Each structure stands twice: as C-alpha cells, then as structure tokens.
Amino acid sequence: MTTVPKDAFRRFQEELAALDSKSEPPSSKTSSLTRLDHARADFLALRRRYGLTVADVIAFFPEEEGIAYLQQLIVANETRSSRTRKR
C-alpha cells in the first residue's frame, strides 16, 4: 500500500474545502440528491488526480456509502473478468 505525501494530502483537503465554500446554499429547486451527486463527482475527480487508495475513499464517505462503493468496485471487477474469460 502506498501512502500519499503530506503536502499532496494537504492540497487535497484545501481543494475539498474550496469545493465546500463554492457550494450553493440549499434551495427548493436543487434537490439534496443532486447536490450529493455533484459532490461525489467532484470528490472522485480529486481521487483520480491525487491517486488516492480505496481506503482513502472509504474513509471519506459514510459507512453505508463506503460499502456501496466497494460493492460497485467488486461488480465492475467481476464484469471485467467475466468478459476477459469469454474471449
């Protein structure tokens, strides 16, 4: 397992804080699901940029969402490996 350098992690936290400060106040037009999806997409983009591990991602999300994320990874991996076996 590789670790993320402290300065990269600090920059990651600063970018998350900047995203939080940019977020618009809740309105009747914007559903909480849409805001959550937007936040998730922003986080996943940062995850790719900094090369975070699955453990970093799971620690960020609430426990239920971390489990759901792991299940998505497992399904994607099984789908990929079943396609490979068929060839």
CYANA upper distance limits for C-alpha pairs under 8 A (distance plus 0.5 A):
  4 VAL  CA      8 ALA  CA      7.07
  4 VAL  CA      9 PHE  CA      6.83
  4 VAL  CA     50 TYR  CA      8.49
  4 VAL  CA     52 LEU  CA      7.66
  5 PRO  CA      9 PHE  CA      6.79
  6 LYS  CA     10 ARG  CA      6.55
  7 ASP  CA     11 ARG  CA      6.65
  8 ALA  CA     12 PHE  CA      6.60
  8 ALA  CA     50 TYR  CA      7.70
  9 PHE  CA     13 GLN  CA      6.71
 10 ARG  CA     14 GLU  CA      6.71
 11 ARG  CA     15 GLU  CA      6.65
 12 PHE  CA     16 LEU  CA      6.76
 12 PHE  CA     46 LEU  CA      7.66
 12 PHE  CA     50 TYR  CA      7.96
 13 GLN  CA     17 ALA  CA      6.66
 14 GLU  CA     18 ALA  CA      6.64
 15 GLU  CA     19 LEU  CA      6.69
 16 LEU  CA     20 ASP  CA      6.73
 16 LEU  CA     43 PHE  CA      8.07
 17 ALA  CA     21 SER  CA      6.73
 18 ALA  CA     22 LYS  CA      6.71
 19 LEU  CA     23 SER  CA      6.77
 19 LEU  CA     42 ASP  CA      8.48
 26 PRO  CA     30 THR  CA      7.15
 26 PRO  CA     31 SER  CA      8.44
 26 PRO  CA     32 SER  CA      8.31
 27 SER  CA     31 SER  CA      8.14
 30 THR  CA     34 THR  CA      7.11
 30 THR  CA     35 ARG  CA      7.59
 31 SER  CA     35 ARG  CA      7.09
 32 SER  CA     36 LEU  CA      6.57
 33 LEU  CA     37 ASP  CA      6.61
 34 THR  CA     38 HIS  CA      6.67
 35 ARG  CA     39 ALA  CA      6.61
 36 LEU  CA     40 ARG  CA      6.52
 37 ASP  CA     41 ALA  CA      6.64
 38 HIS  CA     42 ASP  CA      6.73
 39 ALA  CA     43 PHE  CA      6.62
 40 ARG  CA     44 LEU  CA      6.61
 41 ALA  CA     45 ALA  CA      6.71
 42 ASP  CA     46 LEU  CA      6.88
 43 PHE  CA     47 ARG  CA      6.59
 44 LEU  CA     48 ARG  CA      6.76
 45 ALA  CA     49 ARG  CA      6.76
 46 LEU  CA     50 TYR  CA      6.65
 47 ARG  CA     51 GLY  CA      6.23
 47 ARG  CA     52 LEU  CA      5.72
 47 ARG  CA     57 VAL  CA      7.97
 48 ARG  CA     52 LEU  CA      7.33
 52 LEU  CA     56 ASP  CA      6.48
 52 LEU  CA     57 VAL  CA      7.58
 53 THR  CA     57 VAL  CA      7.06
 54 VAL  CA     58 ILE  CA      6.61
 55 ALA  CA     59 ALA  CA      6.58
 56 ASP  CA     60 PHE  CA      6.93
 57 VAL  CA     61 PHE  CA      7.16
 57 VAL  CA     66 GLY  CA      7.95
 58 ILE  CA     62 PRO  CA      8.17
 58 ILE  CA     63 GLU  CA      7.92
 58 ILE  CA     65 GLU  CA      8.35
 58 ILE  CA     66 GLY  CA      5.09
 58 ILE  CA     67 ILE  CA      8.18
 58 ILE  CA     69 TYR  CA      8.12
 59 ALA  CA     63 GLU  CA      8.44
 59 ALA  CA     66 GLY  CA      7.90
 61 PHE  CA     65 GLU  CA      6.34
 61 PHE  CA     66 GLY  CA      6.04
 62 PRO  CA     66 GLY  CA      6.64
 63 GLU  CA     67 ILE  CA      6.76
 64 GLU  CA     68 ALA  CA      6.77
 65 GLU  CA     69 TYR  CA      6.52
 66 GLY  CA     70 LEU  CA      6.77
 67 ILE  CA     71 GLN  CA      6.72
 68 ALA  CA     72 GLN  CA      6.75
 69 TYR  CA     73 LEU  CA      6.85
 70 LEU  CA     74 ILE  CA      6.73
 71 GLN  CA     75 VAL  CA      6.65
 72 GLN  CA     76 ALA  CA      6.55
 73 LEU  CA     77 ASN  CA      6.54
 74 ILE  CA     78 GLU  CA      6.58
 75 VAL  CA     79 THR  CA      6.52
 76 ALA  CA     80 ARG  CA      6.62
 77 ASN  CA     81 SER  CA      6.63
 78 GLU  CA     82 SER  CA      6.50
 79 THR  CA     83 ARG  CA      6.78
 80 ARG  CA     84 THR  CA      6.85
 81 SER  CA     85 ARG  CA      6.71
 82 SER  CA     86 LYS  CA      6.85
 83 ARG  CA     87 ARG  CA      7.25
